[in-house]
Amino acid sequence: MIEEGLRRHPGVLWPWRMVAVANVRLGRLSRAQDAARRLLEGLPHLTIRYLSECLPPAASYDDGYLEQLSIAGIPD
């Protein structure tokens, strides 16, 4: 569903985070890296630190979300 949404709305960038994490969790590192690359093309300033400071405090990312983004290629 996420990838279909990205096809319909190619200018929306944040779903690439979900694509990257999902593919890391599925062991598809190449696809995860492709998703991270797409995300960084549109948001070159994006880092794990930036995300950890900007994501809503009510959201819980204790499930390895940020670590998996790092594995996909989002810089620290």
Distance bins in CASP14 RR format, pairs under 12 A and 6 or more apart:
PFRMAT RR
TARGET T0000
AUTHOR 0000-0000-0000
RMODE 2
METHOD distances of the structure
MODEL  1
1 7 0 0 0 0 0 1 0 0 0 0 0
1 8 0 0 0 0 0 1 0 0 0 0 0
1 15 0 0 0 0 1 0 0 0 0 0 0
1 18 0 0 0 0 1 0 0 0 0 0 0
1 19 0 0 0 0 0 1 0 0 0 0 0
1 22 0 0 0 0 0 1 0 0 0 0 0
2 8 0 0 0 0 0 1 0 0 0 0 0
2 9 0 0 0 0 0 1 0 0 0 0 0
2 12 0 0 0 0 0 1 0 0 0 0 0
2 14 0 0 0 0 0 1 0 0 0 0 0
2 15 1 0 1 0 0 0 0 0 0 0 0
2 16 0 0 0 0 1 0 0 0 0 0 0
2 17 0 0 0 0 1 0 0 0 0 0 0
2 18 1 0 1 0 0 0 0 0 0 0 0
2 19 1 0 1 0 0 0 0 0 0 0 0
2 20 0 0 0 0 0 1 0 0 0 0 0
2 21 0 0 0 0 0 1 0 0 0 0 0
2 22 1 0 0 1 0 0 0 0 0 0 0
2 23 0 0 0 0 0 1 0 0 0 0 0
2 35 0 0 0 0 1 0 0 0 0 0 0
3 9 0 0 0 0 0 1 0 0 0 0 0
3 10 0 0 0 0 0 1 0 0 0 0 0
3 12 0 0 0 0 0 1 0 0 0 0 0
3 15 0 0 0 0 1 0 0 0 0 0 0
3 16 0 0 0 0 1 0 0 0 0 0 0
3 18 0 0 0 0 1 0 0 0 0 0 0
3 19 1 0 0 1 0 0 0 0 0 0 0
3 20 0 0 0 0 0 1 0 0 0 0 0
3 22 0 0 0 0 1 0 0 0 0 0 0
3 23 0 0 0 0 0 1 0 0 0 0 0
3 31 0 0 0 0 0 1 0 0 0 0 0
3 34 0 0 0 0 0 1 0 0 0 0 0
3 35 0 0 0 0 1 0 0 0 0 0 0
3 38 0 0 0 0 0 1 0 0 0 0 0
4 10 0 0 0 0 0 1 0 0 0 0 0
4 12 0 0 0 0 0 1 0 0 0 0 0
4 15 0 0 0 0 0 1 0 0 0 0 0
4 19 0 0 0 0 0 1 0 0 0 0 0
5 11 0 0 0 0 0 1 0 0 0 0 0
5 12 1 0 0 1 0 0 0 0 0 0 0
5 14 0 0 0 0 0 1 0 0 0 0 0
5 15 1 0 0 1 0 0 0 0 0 0 0
5 16 0 0 0 0 0 1 0 0 0 0 0
5 18 0 0 0 0 0 1 0 0 0 0 0
5 19 0 0 0 0 0 1 0 0 0 0 0
6 12 1 0 0 1 0 0 0 0 0 0 0
6 13 0 0 0 0 1 0 0 0 0 0 0
6 14 0 0 0 0 0 1 0 0 0 0 0
6 15 1 0 1 0 0 0 0 0 0 0 0
6 16 1 0 0 1 0 0 0 0 0 0 0
6 17 0 0 0 0 0 1 0 0 0 0 0
6 18 0 0 0 0 1 0 0 0 0 0 0
6 19 1 0 0 1 0 0 0 0 0 0 0
6 20 0 0 0 0 0 1 0 0 0 0 0
6 34 0 0 0 0 0 1 0 0 0 0 0
6 35 0 0 0 0 1 0 0 0 0 0 0
6 38 0 0 0 0 1 0 0 0 0 0 0
6 39 0 0 0 0 0 1 0 0 0 0 0
7 15 0 0 0 0 0 1 0 0 0 0 0
7 19 0 0 0 0 0 1 0 0 0 0 0
8 15 0 0 0 0 0 1 0 0 0 0 0
9 15 0 0 0 0 1 0 0 0 0 0 0
9 16 0 0 0 0 0 1 0 0 0 0 0
10 16 0 0 0 0 0 1 0 0 0 0 0
10 38 0 0 0 0 1 0 0 0 0 0 0
10 41 0 0 0 0 0 1 0 0 0 0 0
10 42 0 0 0 0 0 1 0 0 0 0 0
11 38 0 0 0 0 0 1 0 0 0 0 0
11 39 0 0 0 0 0 1 0 0 0 0 0
11 41 0 0 0 0 0 1 0 0 0 0 0
11 42 0 0 0 0 1 0 0 0 0 0 0
11 43 0 0 0 0 0 1 0 0 0 0 0
12 18 0 0 0 0 0 1 0 0 0 0 0
12 19 0 0 0 0 0 1 0 0 0 0 0
12 38 0 0 0 0 0 1 0 0 0 0 0
12 39 0 0 0 0 0 1 0 0 0 0 0
12 42 0 0 0 0 0 1 0 0 0 0 0
12 43 0 0 0 0 0 1 0 0 0 0 0
13 19 0 0 0 0 0 1 0 0 0 0 0
13 20 0 0 0 0 0 1 0 0 0 0 0
13 35 0 0 0 0 0 1 0 0 0 0 0
13 36 0 0 0 0 0 1 0 0 0 0 0
13 37 0 0 0 0 0 1 0 0 0 0 0
13 38 1 0 0 1 0 0 0 0 0 0 0
13 39 1 0 1 0 0 0 0 0 0 0 0
13 40 0 0 0 0 1 0 0 0 0 0 0
13 41 0 0 0 0 1 0 0 0 0 0 0
13 42 1 0 1 0 0 0 0 0 0 0 0
13 43 1 0 1 0 0 0 0 0 0 0 0
13 44 0 0 0 0 0 1 0 0 0 0 0
13 46 0 0 0 0 1 0 0 0 0 0 0
14 20 0 0 0 0 0 1 0 0 0 0 0
14 21 0 0 0 0 0 1 0 0 0 0 0
14 35 0 0 0 0 0 1 0 0 0 0 0
14 38 0 0 0 0 0 1 0 0 0 0 0
14 39 0 0 0 0 1 0 0 0 0 0 0
14 42 0 0 0 0 0 1 0 0 0 0 0
14 43 0 0 0 0 1 0 0 0 0 0 0
14 46 0 0 0 0 0 1 0 0 0 0 0
14 51 0 0 0 0 0 1 0 0 0 0 0
14 54 0 0 0 0 0 1 0 0 0 0 0
14 55 0 0 0 0 0 1 0 0 0 0 0
14 69 0 0 0 0 0 1 0 0 0 0 0
15 21 0 0 0 0 0 1 0 0 0 0 0
15 22 0 0 0 0 0 1 0 0 0 0 0
15 35 0 0 0 0 1 0 0 0 0 0 0
15 38 0 0 0 0 1 0 0 0 0 0 0
15 39 0 0 0 0 1 0 0 0 0 0 0
16 22 0 0 0 0 0 1 0 0 0 0 0
16 23 0 0 0 0 0 1 0 0 0 0 0
16 31 0 0 0 0 0 1 0 0 0 0 0
16 32 0 0 0 0 0 1 0 0 0 0 0
16 33 0 0 0 0 0 1 0 0 0 0 0
16 34 0 0 0 0 1 0 0 0 0 0 0
16 35 1 0 1 0 0 0 0 0 0 0 0
16 36 1 0 0 1 0 0 0 0 0 0 0
16 37 0 0 0 0 1 0 0 0 0 0 0
16 38 1 0 1 0 0 0 0 0 0 0 0
16 39 1 1 0 0 0 0 0 0 0 0 0
16 40 0 0 0 0 1 0 0 0 0 0 0
16 41 0 0 0 0 1 0 0 0 0 0 0
16 42 0 0 0 0 1 0 0 0 0 0 0
16 43 0 0 0 0 1 0 0 0 0 0 0
16 46 0 0 0 0 1 0 0 0 0 0 0
16 69 0 0 0 0 0 1 0 0 0 0 0
16 72 0 0 0 0 1 0 0 0 0 0 0
16 73 0 0 0 0 0 1 0 0 0 0 0
16 74 0 0 0 0 1 0 0 0 0 0 0
17 23 0 0 0 0 0 1 0 0 0 0 0
17 24 0 0 0 0 0 1 0 0 0 0 0
17 32 0 0 0 0 0 1 0 0 0 0 0
17 35 1 0 0 1 0 0 0 0 0 0 0
17 36 0 0 0 0 1 0 0 0 0 0 0
17 38 0 0 0 0 0 1 0 0 0 0 0
17 39 1 0 0 1 0 0 0 0 0 0 0
17 40 0 0 0 0 0 1 0 0 0 0 0
17 43 0 0 0 0 1 0 0 0 0 0 0
17 46 0 0 0 0 1 0 0 0 0 0 0
17 48 0 0 0 0 0 1 0 0 0 0 0
17 50 0 0 0 0 0 1 0 0 0 0 0
17 51 1 0 0 1 0 0 0 0 0 0 0
17 54 0 0 0 0 0 1 0 0 0 0 0
17 55 0 0 0 0 1 0 0 0 0 0 0
17 59 0 0 0 0 0 1 0 0 0 0 0
17 61 0 0 0 0 0 1 0 0 0 0 0
17 65 0 0 0 0 1 0 0 0 0 0 0
17 66 0 0 0 0 1 0 0 0 0 0 0
17 68 0 0 0 0 1 0 0 0 0 0 0
17 69 1 0 0 1 0 0 0 0 0 0 0
17 70 0 0 0 0 0 1 0 0 0 0 0
17 72 0 0 0 0 1 0 0 0 0 0 0
17 73 0 0 0 0 0 1 0 0 0 0 0
17 74 0 0 0 0 1 0 0 0 0 0 0
18 24 0 0 0 0 0 1 0 0 0 0 0
18 25 0 0 0 0 0 1 0 0 0 0 0
18 32 0 0 0 0 0 1 0 0 0 0 0
18 35 0 0 0 0 1 0 0 0 0 0 0
18 36 0 0 0 0 0 1 0 0 0 0 0
18 38 0 0 0 0 0 1 0 0 0 0 0
18 39 0 0 0 0 0 1 0 0 0 0 0
18 65 0 0 0 0 1 0 0 0 0 0 0
18 68 0 0 0 0 0 1 0 0 0 0 0
18 69 0 0 0 0 0 1 0 0 0 0 0
18 72 0 0 0 0 0 1 0 0 0 0 0
19 25 0 0 0 0 0 1 0 0 0 0 0
19 26 0 0 0 0 0 1 0 0 0 0 0
19 28 0 0 0 0 0 1 0 0 0 0 0
19 31 1 0 0 1 0 0 0 0 0 0 0
19 32 1 0 0 1 0 0 0 0 0 0 0
19 33 0 0 0 0 0 1 0 0 0 0 0
19 34 0 0 0 0 1 0 0 0 0 0 0
19 35 1 1 0 0 0 0 0 0 0 0 0
19 36 0 0 0 0 1 0 0 0 0 0 0
19 37 0 0 0 0 0 1 0 0 0 0 0
19 38 0 0 0 0 1 0 0 0 0 0 0
19 39 0 0 0 0 1 0 0 0 0 0 0
19 68 0 0 0 0 0 1 0 0 0 0 0
19 69 0 0 0 0 0 1 0 0 0 0 0
19 72 0 0 0 0 1 0 0 0 0 0 0
20 26 0 0 0 0 0 1 0 0 0 0 0
20 27 0 0 0 0 0 1 0 0 0 0 0
20 28 0 0 0 0 1 0 0 0 0 0 0
20 29 0 0 0 0 0 1 0 0 0 0 0
20 30 0 0 0 0 0 1 0 0 0 0 0
20 31 0 0 0 0 1 0 0 0 0 0 0
20 32 1 0 1 0 0 0 0 0 0 0 0
20 33 1 0 0 1 0 0 0 0 0 0 0
20 34 0 0 0 0 1 0 0 0 0 0 0
20 35 1 1 0 0 0 0 0 0 0 0 0
20 36 1 0 1 0 0 0 0 0 0 0 0
20 37 0 0 0 0 1 0 0 0 0 0 0
20 38 0 0 0 0 1 0 0 0 0 0 0
20 39 1 0 0 1 0 0 0 0 0 0 0
20 40 0 0 0 0 0 1 0 0 0 0 0
20 46 0 0 0 0 0 1 0 0 0 0 0
20 48 0 0 0 0 0 1 0 0 0 0 0
20 51 0 0 0 0 0 1 0 0 0 0 0
20 65 0 0 0 0 1 0 0 0 0 0 0
20 66 0 0 0 0 0 1 0 0 0 0 0
20 67 0 0 0 0 0 1 0 0 0 0 0
20 68 1 0 0 1 0 0 0 0 0 0 0
20 69 1 0 1 0 0 0 0 0 0 0 0
20 70 0 0 0 0 1 0 0 0 0 0 0
20 71 0 0 0 0 1 0 0 0 0 0 0
20 72 1 1 0 0 0 0 0 0 0 0 0
20 73 1 0 0 1 0 0 0 0 0 0 0
20 74 1 0 0 1 0 0 0 0 0 0 0
21 27 0 0 0 0 0 1 0 0 0 0 0
21 28 0 0 0 0 0 1 0 0 0 0 0
21 31 0 0 0 0 0 1 0 0 0 0 0
21 32 1 0 0 1 0 0 0 0 0 0 0
21 35 0 0 0 0 1 0 0 0 0 0 0
21 36 0 0 0 0 1 0 0 0 0 0 0
21 39 0 0 0 0 0 1 0 0 0 0 0
21 51 0 0 0 0 0 1 0 0 0 0 0
21 61 0 0 0 0 1 0 0 0 0 0 0
21 63 0 0 0 0 1 0 0 0 0 0 0
21 64 0 0 0 0 1 0 0 0 0 0 0
21 65 1 0 1 0 0 0 0 0 0 0 0
21 66 0 0 0 0 1 0 0 0 0 0 0
21 67 0 0 0 0 1 0 0 0 0 0 0
21 68 1 0 1 0 0 0 0 0 0 0 0
21 69 1 0 0 1 0 0 0 0 0 0 0
21 70 0 0 0 0 0 1 0 0 0 0 0
21 71 0 0 0 0 1 0 0 0 0 0 0
21 72 1 0 0 1 0 0 0 0 0 0 0
21 73 0 0 0 0 0 1 0 0 0 0 0
21 74 0 0 0 0 1 0 0 0 0 0 0
22 28 0 0 0 0 1 0 0 0 0 0 0
22 31 0 0 0 0 1 0 0 0 0 0 0
22 32 0 0 0 0 1 0 0 0 0 0 0
22 35 0 0 0 0 1 0 0 0 0 0 0
22 36 0 0 0 0 0 1 0 0 0 0 0
22 65 0 0 0 0 0 1 0 0 0 0 0
22 68 0 0 0 0 1 0 0 0 0 0 0
22 69 0 0 0 0 0 1 0 0 0 0 0
22 72 0 0 0 0 1 0 0 0 0 0 0
23 29 1 0 0 1 0 0 0 0 0 0 0
23 30 0 0 0 0 1 0 0 0 0 0 0
23 31 1 0 1 0 0 0 0 0 0 0 0
23 32 1 1 0 0 0 0 0 0 0 0 0
23 33 0 0 0 0 1 0 0 0 0 0 0
23 34 0 0 0 0 1 0 0 0 0 0 0
23 35 1 0 0 1 0 0 0 0 0 0 0
23 36 0 0 0 0 1 0 0 0 0 0 0
23 38 0 0 0 0 0 1 0 0 0 0 0
23 68 0 0 0 0 1 0 0 0 0 0 0
23 69 0 0 0 0 0 1 0 0 0 0 0
23 71 0 0 0 0 1 0 0 0 0 0 0
23 72 1 0 0 1 0 0 0 0 0 0 0
23 73 0 0 0 0 0 1 0 0 0 0 0
24 30 0 0 0 0 0 1 0 0 0 0 0
24 31 0 0 0 0 1 0 0 0 0 0 0
24 32 1 0 1 0 0 0 0 0 0 0 0
24 33 0 0 0 0 1 0 0 0 0 0 0
24 34 0 0 0 0 0 1 0 0 0 0 0
24 35 0 0 0 0 1 0 0 0 0 0 0
24 36 0 0 0 0 1 0 0 0 0 0 0
24 63 0 0 0 0 0 1 0 0 0 0 0
24 64 0 0 0 0 1 0 0 0 0 0 0
24 65 0 0 0 0 1 0 0 0 0 0 0
24 66 0 0 0 0 0 1 0 0 0 0 0
24 67 0 0 0 0 1 0 0 0 0 0 0
24 68 1 0 1 0 0 0 0 0 0 0 0
24 69 1 0 0 1 0 0 0 0 0 0 0
24 70 0 0 0 0 1 0 0 0 0 0 0
24 71 1 0 1 0 0 0 0 0 0 0 0
24 72 1 0 1 0 0 0 0 0 0 0 0
24 73 0 0 0 0 1 0 0 0 0 0 0
24 74 0 0 0 0 0 1 0 0 0 0 0
25 31 0 0 0 0 0 1 0 0 0 0 0
25 32 0 0 0 0 1 0 0 0 0 0 0
25 63 0 0 0 0 1 0 0 0 0 0 0
25 64 0 0 0 0 1 0 0 0 0 0 0
25 65 0 0 0 0 1 0 0 0 0 0 0
25 67 0 0 0 0 0 1 0 0 0 0 0
25 68 1 0 0 1 0 0 0 0 0 0 0
25 69 0 0 0 0 0 1 0 0 0 0 0
25 71 0 0 0 0 1 0 0 0 0 0 0
25 72 0 0 0 0 0 1 0 0 0 0 0
26 32 0 0 0 0 1 0 0 0 0 0 0
26 35 0 0 0 0 0 1 0 0 0 0 0
26 68 0 0 0 0 0 1 0 0 0 0 0
26 72 0 0 0 0 0 1 0 0 0 0 0
27 33 0 0 0 0 0 1 0 0 0 0 0
27 68 0 0 0 0 0 1 0 0 0 0 0
27 71 0 0 0 0 1 0 0 0 0 0 0
27 72 0 0 0 0 0 1 0 0 0 0 0
28 34 0 0 0 0 1 0 0 0 0 0 0
28 35 0 0 0 0 1 0 0 0 0 0 0
28 68 0 0 0 0 0 1 0 0 0 0 0
28 71 0 0 0 0 0 1 0 0 0 0 0
28 72 0 0 0 0 1 0 0 0 0 0 0
29 35 0 0 0 0 0 1 0 0 0 0 0
29 36 0 0 0 0 0 1 0 0 0 0 0
29 68 0 0 0 0 0 1 0 0 0 0 0
29 71 1 0 0 1 0 0 0 0 0 0 0
29 72 1 0 0 1 0 0 0 0 0 0 0
29 73 0 0 0 0 1 0 0 0 0 0 0
30 36 0 0 0 0 0 1 0 0 0 0 0
30 37 0 0 0 0 0 1 0 0 0 0 0
30 72 0 0 0 0 0 1 0 0 0 0 0
30 73 0 0 0 0 0 1 0 0 0 0 0
31 37 0 0 0 0 0 1 0 0 0 0 0
31 38 0 0 0 0 0 1 0 0 0 0 0
31 72 0 0 0 0 1 0 0 0 0 0 0
32 38 0 0 0 0 0 1 0 0 0 0 0
32 39 0 0 0 0 0 1 0 0 0 0 0
32 68 1 0 0 1 0 0 0 0 0 0 0
32 69 0 0 0 0 1 0 0 0 0 0 0
32 70 0 0 0 0 0 1 0 0 0 0 0
32 71 1 0 0 1 0 0 0 0 0 0 0
32 72 1 1 0 0 0 0 0 0 0 0 0
32 73 1 0 0 1 0 0 0 0 0 0 0
32 74 0 0 0 0 0 1 0 0 0 0 0
33 39 0 0 0 0 0 1 0 0 0 0 0
33 40 0 0 0 0 0 1 0 0 0 0 0
33 68 0 0 0 0 0 1 0 0 0 0 0
33 69 0 0 0 0 0 1 0 0 0 0 0
33 70 0 0 0 0 0 1 0 0 0 0 0
33 71 0 0 0 0 1 0 0 0 0 0 0
33 72 1 0 1 0 0 0 0 0 0 0 0
33 73 1 0 0 1 0 0 0 0 0 0 0
33 74 0 0 0 0 0 1 0 0 0 0 0
34 40 0 0 0 0 0 1 0 0 0 0 0
34 41 0 0 0 0 0 1 0 0 0 0 0
34 72 0 0 0 0 1 0 0 0 0 0 0
34 73 0 0 0 0 0 1 0 0 0 0 0
35 41 0 0 0 0 0 1 0 0 0 0 0
35 68 0 0 0 0 0 1 0 0 0 0 0
35 69 0 0 0 0 1 0 0 0 0 0 0
35 71 0 0 0 0 0 1 0 0 0 0 0
35 72 1 0 0 1 0 0 0 0 0 0 0
35 73 0 0 0 0 1 0 0 0 0 0 0
35 74 0 0 0 0 1 0 0 0 0 0 0
36 42 0 0 0 0 0 1 0 0 0 0 0
36 43 0 0 0 0 0 1 0 0 0 0 0
36 46 0 0 0 0 1 0 0 0 0 0 0
36 47 0 0 0 0 0 1 0 0 0 0 0
36 48 0 0 0 0 0 1 0 0 0 0 0
36 51 0 0 0 0 0 1 0 0 0 0 0
36 68 0 0 0 0 0 1 0 0 0 0 0
36 69 1 0 0 1 0 0 0 0 0 0 0
36 70 0 0 0 0 1 0 0 0 0 0 0
36 71 0 0 0 0 1 0 0 0 0 0 0
36 72 1 0 1 0 0 0 0 0 0 0 0
36 73 1 0 1 0 0 0 0 0 0 0 0
36 74 1 0 1 0 0 0 0 0 0 0 0
36 75 0 0 0 0 1 0 0 0 0 0 0
37 43 0 0 0 0 0 1 0 0 0 0 0
37 44 0 0 0 0 0 1 0 0 0 0 0
37 46 0 0 0 0 0 1 0 0 0 0 0
37 72 0 0 0 0 1 0 0 0 0 0 0
37 73 1 0 0 1 0 0 0 0 0 0 0
37 74 0 0 0 0 1 0 0 0 0 0 0
37 75 0 0 0 0 0 1 0 0 0 0 0
38 44 0 0 0 0 0 1 0 0 0 0 0
38 46 0 0 0 0 0 1 0 0 0 0 0
38 72 0 0 0 0 0 1 0 0 0 0 0
38 73 0 0 0 0 0 1 0 0 0 0 0
38 74 0 0 0 0 0 1 0 0 0 0 0
39 45 0 0 0 0 0 1 0 0 0 0 0
39 46 1 0 0 1 0 0 0 0 0 0 0
39 47 0 0 0 0 0 1 0 0 0 0 0
39 50 0 0 0 0 0 1 0 0 0 0 0
39 51 0 0 0 0 0 1 0 0 0 0 0
39 69 0 0 0 0 1 0 0 0 0 0 0
39 72 0 0 0 0 1 0 0 0 0 0 0
39 73 0 0 0 0 1 0 0 0 0 0 0
39 74 1 0 0 1 0 0 0 0 0 0 0
39 75 0 0 0 0 0 1 0 0 0 0 0
40 46 1 0 1 0 0 0 0 0 0 0 0
40 47 0 0 0 0 1 0 0 0 0 0 0
40 48 0 0 0 0 0 1 0 0 0 0 0
40 50 0 0 0 0 0 1 0 0 0 0 0
40 69 0 0 0 0 0 1 0 0 0 0 0
40 72 0 0 0 0 1 0 0 0 0 0 0
40 73 1 0 0 1 0 0 0 0 0 0 0
40 74 1 0 0 1 0 0 0 0 0 0 0
40 75 0 0 0 0 1 0 0 0 0 0 0
43 50 0 0 0 0 1 0 0 0 0 0 0
43 51 0 0 0 0 1 0 0 0 0 0 0
43 54 0 0 0 0 0 1 0 0 0 0 0
43 74 0 0 0 0 1 0 0 0 0 0 0
43 75 0 0 0 0 0 1 0 0 0 0 0
44 50 0 0 0 0 0 1 0 0 0 0 0
44 74 0 0 0 0 0 1 0 0 0 0 0
44 75 0 0 0 0 0 1 0 0 0 0 0
45 51 0 0 0 0 0 1 0 0 0 0 0
45 54 0 0 0 0 0 1 0 0 0 0 0
45 74 0 0 0 0 0 1 0 0 0 0 0
45 75 0 0 0 0 0 1 0 0 0 0 0
46 52 0 0 0 0 0 1 0 0 0 0 0
46 53 0 0 0 0 0 1 0 0 0 0 0
46 54 0 0 0 0 1 0 0 0 0 0 0
46 55 0 0 0 0 0 1 0 0 0 0 0
46 66 0 0 0 0 0 1 0 0 0 0 0
46 69 0 0 0 0 1 0 0 0 0 0 0
46 70 0 0 0 0 0 1 0 0 0 0 0
46 72 0 0 0 0 0 1 0 0 0 0 0
46 73 0 0 0 0 0 1 0 0 0 0 0
46 74 1 0 0 1 0 0 0 0 0 0 0
46 75 1 0 0 1 0 0 0 0 0 0 0
46 76 0 0 0 0 0 1 0 0 0 0 0
47 53 0 0 0 0 1 0 0 0 0 0 0
47 54 0 0 0 0 0 1 0 0 0 0 0
47 66 0 0 0 0 0 1 0 0 0 0 0
47 69 0 0 0 0 1 0 0 0 0 0 0
47 70 0 0 0 0 1 0 0 0 0 0 0
47 73 0 0 0 0 0 1 0 0 0 0 0
47 74 1 0 0 1 0 0 0 0 0 0 0
47 75 1 0 1 0 0 0 0 0 0 0 0
47 76 1 0 0 1 0 0 0 0 0 0 0
48 54 0 0 0 0 0 1 0 0 0 0 0
48 55 0 0 0 0 0 1 0 0 0 0 0
48 61 0 0 0 0 0 1 0 0 0 0 0
48 64 0 0 0 0 0 1 0 0 0 0 0
48 65 0 0 0 0 0 1 0 0 0 0 0
48 66 1 0 1 0 0 0 0 0 0 0 0
48 67 0 0 0 0 1 0 0 0 0 0 0
48 68 0 0 0 0 0 1 0 0 0 0 0
48 69 1 0 0 1 0 0 0 0 0 0 0
48 70 1 0 1 0 0 0 0 0 0 0 0
48 71 0 0 0 0 0 1 0 0 0 0 0
48 72 0 0 0 0 0 1 0 0 0 0 0
48 73 0 0 0 0 1 0 0 0 0 0 0
48 74 1 0 1 0 0 0 0 0 0 0 0
48 75 1 0 0 1 0 0 0 0 0 0 0
48 76 1 0 1 0 0 0 0 0 0 0 0
49 55 0 0 0 0 0 1 0 0 0 0 0
49 66 0 0 0 0 1 0 0 0 0 0 0
49 69 0 0 0 0 0 1 0 0 0 0 0
49 70 0 0 0 0 0 1 0 0 0 0 0
49 74 0 0 0 0 1 0 0 0 0 0 0
49 75 0 0 0 0 1 0 0 0 0 0 0
49 76 1 0 0 1 0 0 0 0 0 0 0
50 66 0 0 0 0 0 1 0 0 0 0 0
50 69 0 0 0 0 0 1 0 0 0 0 0
50 74 0 0 0 0 1 0 0 0 0 0 0
50 75 0 0 0 0 1 0 0 0 0 0 0
50 76 0 0 0 0 0 1 0 0 0 0 0
51 59 0 0 0 0 0 1 0 0 0 0 0
51 61 0 0 0 0 1 0 0 0 0 0 0
51 65 0 0 0 0 1 0 0 0 0 0 0
51 66 1 0 0 1 0 0 0 0 0 0 0
51 67 0 0 0 0 0 1 0 0 0 0 0
51 68 0 0 0 0 0 1 0 0 0 0 0
51 69 1 0 0 1 0 0 0 0 0 0 0
51 70 0 0 0 0 1 0 0 0 0 0 0
51 74 1 0 0 1 0 0 0 0 0 0 0
51 75 0 0 0 0 0 1 0 0 0 0 0
51 76 0 0 0 0 0 1 0 0 0 0 0
52 59 0 0 0 0 0 1 0 0 0 0 0
52 61 1 0 0 1 0 0 0 0 0 0 0
52 62 0 0 0 0 0 1 0 0 0 0 0
52 64 0 0 0 0 0 1 0 0 0 0 0
52 65 0 0 0 0 1 0 0 0 0 0 0
52 66 1 0 1 0 0 0 0 0 0 0 0
52 67 0 0 0 0 0 1 0 0 0 0 0
52 69 0 0 0 0 1 0 0 0 0 0 0
52 70 0 0 0 0 0 1 0 0 0 0 0
52 74 0 0 0 0 0 1 0 0 0 0 0
52 76 0 0 0 0 0 1 0 0 0 0 0
53 66 0 0 0 0 0 1 0 0 0 0 0
54 61 0 0 0 0 0 1 0 0 0 0 0
54 66 0 0 0 0 0 1 0 0 0 0 0
55 61 1 0 0 1 0 0 0 0 0 0 0
55 65 0 0 0 0 1 0 0 0 0 0 0
55 66 0 0 0 0 1 0 0 0 0 0 0
55 69 0 0 0 0 0 1 0 0 0 0 0
59 65 0 0 0 0 1 0 0 0 0 0 0
59 66 0 0 0 0 0 1 0 0 0 0 0
60 66 0 0 0 0 0 1 0 0 0 0 0
61 67 0 0 0 0 1 0 0 0 0 0 0
61 68 0 0 0 0 1 0 0 0 0 0 0
61 69 0 0 0 0 1 0 0 0 0 0 0
61 70 0 0 0 0 0 1 0 0 0 0 0
63 69 0 0 0 0 0 1 0 0 0 0 0
64 70 0 0 0 0 1 0 0 0 0 0 0
64 71 0 0 0 0 1 0 0 0 0 0 0
64 72 0 0 0 0 0 1 0 0 0 0 0
65 71 0 0 0 0 0 1 0 0 0 0 0
65 72 0 0 0 0 0 1 0 0 0 0 0
65 74 0 0 0 0 0 1 0 0 0 0 0
66 72 0 0 0 0 0 1 0 0 0 0 0
66 73 0 0 0 0 0 1 0 0 0 0 0
66 74 0 0 0 0 1 0 0 0 0 0 0
66 75 0 0 0 0 0 1 0 0 0 0 0
66 76 0 0 0 0 1 0 0 0 0 0 0
67 73 0 0 0 0 0 1 0 0 0 0 0
67 74 0 0 0 0 0 1 0 0 0 0 0
67 76 0 0 0 0 0 1 0 0 0 0 0
68 74 0 0 0 0 1 0 0 0 0 0 0
69 75 0 0 0 0 1 0 0 0 0 0 0
69 76 0 0 0 0 1 0 0 0 0 0 0
70 76 1 0 0 1 0 0 0 0 0 0 0
END
